[in-house]
Amino acid sequence: MLITVTGGIGSGKTRFALGYAAQISREGIYLSTGDHDPVIPELPSAHYRAISAGNGHHLTEVIHQINRESNLFLADQRIVIVDSLTSWMAAGFRATDDLDQQRVHTQQLLDALLSYQGKLLVITNEMHGALYPSEKERIFAARMASVNRALQAHSERMYMVVSGLAIDLKDQEMRYDE
């Protein structure tokens, strides 16, 4: 089960995600870059543990490792929370200027997230453009938006948080014929 929480910087995504996770799972793993706040937020219970997995391409490895070690019979009782996908992707983009390598790492990360067996809650940011973005910023924003669309397509639930208020996007979904 994939759940996505999106919104702007400082909108309350993490607080909402942790509260939501506590409602649907007894235990969880909170994967944090640690760069958005010097203190890991208060976890819902003692059955939740935090892992500061660092930045860059490590998230793919961590997701695969958790997936390999998971007991599929207990997967419904635990949730993995990724906070935040945008930070990991930004770190990966800072690590190399090679666009092909960035594309490969992005696809590997997306494949890891979509192949996860169990409950996965991904926190990501909505990409808003600058007036005069650099080429690198434009490429990153486009790649992040593409990943967000892929997550939405595979998510059972998707929430947008604005000023602490969560909106269930799947319930509000509108489709336009192409």
Phi and psi in degrees as a GROMACS rama.xvg file:
@    title "Ramachandran Plot"
@    xaxis  label "Phi"
@    yaxis  label "Psi"
@TYPE xy
-108.42  130.891  LEU-2
-125.752  134.143  ILE-3
-118.589  136.89  THR-4
-122.7  123.134  VAL-5
-128.263  166.53  THR-6
158.601  -175.75  GLY-7
-84.2835  173.317  GLY-8
-64.3393  131.693  ILE-9
73.8653  15.5531  GLY-10
-79.9586  -14.8128  SER-11
105.463  18.721  GLY-12
-60.406  -46.9098  LYS-13
-64.8263  -45.3483  THR-14
-59.8404  -46.6504  ARG-15
-61.6436  -46.7287  PHE-16
-60.0167  -43.3969  ALA-17
-66.9843  -39.2205  LEU-18
-65.6195  -41.7591  GLY-19
-65.1741  -43.9675  TYR-20
-59.3246  -40.8695  ALA-21
-63.3621  -28.1025  ALA-22
-75.9222  -26.2046  GLN-23
-111.276  -8.26496  ILE-24
-145.549  140.583  SER-25
-72.0308  -32.7569  ARG-26
-137.987  161.137  GLU-27
-161.882  167.938  GLY-28
-122.43  124.364  ILE-29
-103.84  109.598  TYR-30
-94.9189  119.19  LEU-31
-124.775  144.286  SER-32
-75.1321  -25.806  THR-33
78.6766  1.26359  GLY-34
-95.0547  -10.3826  ASP-35
-91.6155  -15.3271  HIS-36
-161.466  132.914  ASP-37
-65.7994  -18.8634  PRO-38
-117.805  130.369  VAL-39
-66.0992  133.523  ILE-40
-60.5356  161.098  PRO-41
-63.2173  124.236  GLU-42
-82.7072  153.596  LEU-43
-59.016  -33.5178  PRO-44
-160.97  176.318  SER-45
-68.2598  -13.7728  ALA-46
-84.0061  2.75305  HIS-47
-108.12  136.81  TYR-48
-125.713  150.565  ARG-49
-106.238  139.14  ALA-50
-126.864  122.012  ILE-51
-90.8061  98.3598  SER-52
-86.7327  0.304253  ALA-53
80.1855  -175.065  GLY-54
-103.358  176.589  ASN-55
81.6682  -143.981  GLY-56
-81.7043  0.37942  HIS-57
-65.7119  -27.0631  HIS-58
-58.6185  -41.8996  LEU-59
-57.2443  -46.7043  THR-60
-64.4288  -42.0269  GLU-61
-64.8788  -43.8066  VAL-62
-61.6178  -45.4811  ILE-63
-61.9539  -41.3647  HIS-64
-63.1528  -46.1619  GLN-65
-62.4121  -41.0885  ILE-66
-62.2821  -42.742  ASN-67
-65.3215  -36.3176  ARG-68
-88.2918  -5.88251  GLU-69
-74.4787  144.885  SER-70
-91.1607  110.271  ASN-71
-60.1124  -25.7009  LEU-72
-72.7724  -23.7622  PHE-73
-104.862  3.37934  LEU-74
-59.395  -31.4185  ALA-75
-72.8596  -15.2961  ASP-76
-90.0993  -12.2737  GLN-77
-124.494  148.081  ARG-78
-126.89  142.741  ILE-79
-106.899  127.872  VAL-80
-111.549  122.272  ILE-81
-102.324  117.254  VAL-82
-134.47  105.18  ASP-83
-126.136  147.775  SER-84
-58.8385  -39.2635  LEU-85
-60.8962  -41.3488  THR-86
-63.5403  -42.4228  SER-87
-64.2898  -43.1819  TRP-88
-66.5931  -39.1297  MET-89
-62.8671  -41.0146  ALA-90
-63.7289  -38.6272  ALA-91
-64.5803  -37.5003  GLY-92
-69.1736  -35.5768  PHE-93
-69.7475  -25.9461  ARG-94
-73.2865  -25.97  ALA-95
-149.452  147.413  THR-96
-96.4221  -2.80038  ASP-97
-75.2759  107.707  ASP-98
-62.6131  -36.5955  LEU-99
-65.7513  -41.9436  ASP-100
-65.3968  -40.9151  GLN-101
-60.278  -42.4833  GLN-102
-63.1452  -43.3942  ARG-103
-62.8039  -46.3317  VAL-104
-63.8035  -39.0008  HIS-105
-62.3676  -44.7033  THR-106
-65.9259  -39.7181  GLN-107
-62.3539  -41.2089  GLN-108
-65.2296  -45.8457  LEU-109
-61.7746  -42.2958  LEU-110
-61.3524  -41.1242  ASP-111
-63.0035  -44.3071  ALA-112
-64.5831  -44.5645  LEU-113
-74.1631  -19.9567  LEU-114
-94.6097  -0.582986  SER-115
-61.0536  134.007  TYR-116
-97.6723  101.414  GLN-117
135.622  -168.142  GLY-118
-82.4312  128.076  LYS-119
-134.435  125.717  LEU-120
-115.354  118.782  LEU-121
-108.93  124.661  VAL-122
-98.0808  128.815  ILE-123
-140.877  168.717  THR-124
-108.749  146.272  ASN-125
-76.2401  135.968  GLU-126
-92.7781  120.513  MET-127
-115.376  133.087  HIS-128
-81.5208  155.261  GLY-129
-88.3812  166.712  ALA-130
-63.21  -43.7096  LEU-131
-132.05  72.4796  TYR-132
-70.2566  149.785  PRO-133
-71.0182  166.191  SER-134
-59.9751  -41.0372  GLU-135
-64.8751  -41.7344  LYS-136
-64.372  -40.4388  GLU-137
-63.1451  -43.1303  ARG-138
-65.0412  -44.135  ILE-139
-62.4189  -46.5964  PHE-140
-60.9451  -41.1048  ALA-141
-65.9965  -41.7015  ALA-142
-66.5935  -42.212  ARG-143
-65.096  -42.1702  MET-144
-62.6912  -37.8911  ALA-145
-64.3326  -42.7647  SER-146
-64.3612  -41.8775  VAL-147
-61.4306  -39.4588  ASN-148
-65.1704  -39.4702  ARG-149
-65.1309  -41.9139  ALA-150
-62.1743  -43.8905  LEU-151
-59.238  -42.1838  GLN-152
-63.4782  -27.8502  ALA-153
-104.117  -5.61591  HIS-154
-80.0809  137.467  SER-155
-74.8324  -37.9972  GLU-156
-131.173  146.256  ARG-157
-144.167  128.738  MET-158
-122.084  142.003  TYR-159
-112.012  131.435  MET-160
-108.145  126.426  VAL-161
-129.024  117.989  VAL-162
50.7074  41.6439  SER-163
83.1518  -4.63384  GLY-164
-101.521  124.109  LEU-165
-94.3556  133.187  ALA-166
-114.331  127.037  ILE-167
-79.3188  102.713  ASP-168
-71.7127  -31.1369  LEU-169
-67.6163  -33.295  LYS-170
-72.9288  -27.2509  ASP-171
-94.2768  1.53648  GLN-172
-54.4955  133.67  GLU-173
-123.368  137.624  MET-174
-116.539  139.337  ARG-175
-115.065  132.641  TYR-176
-69.6554  136.03  ASP-177
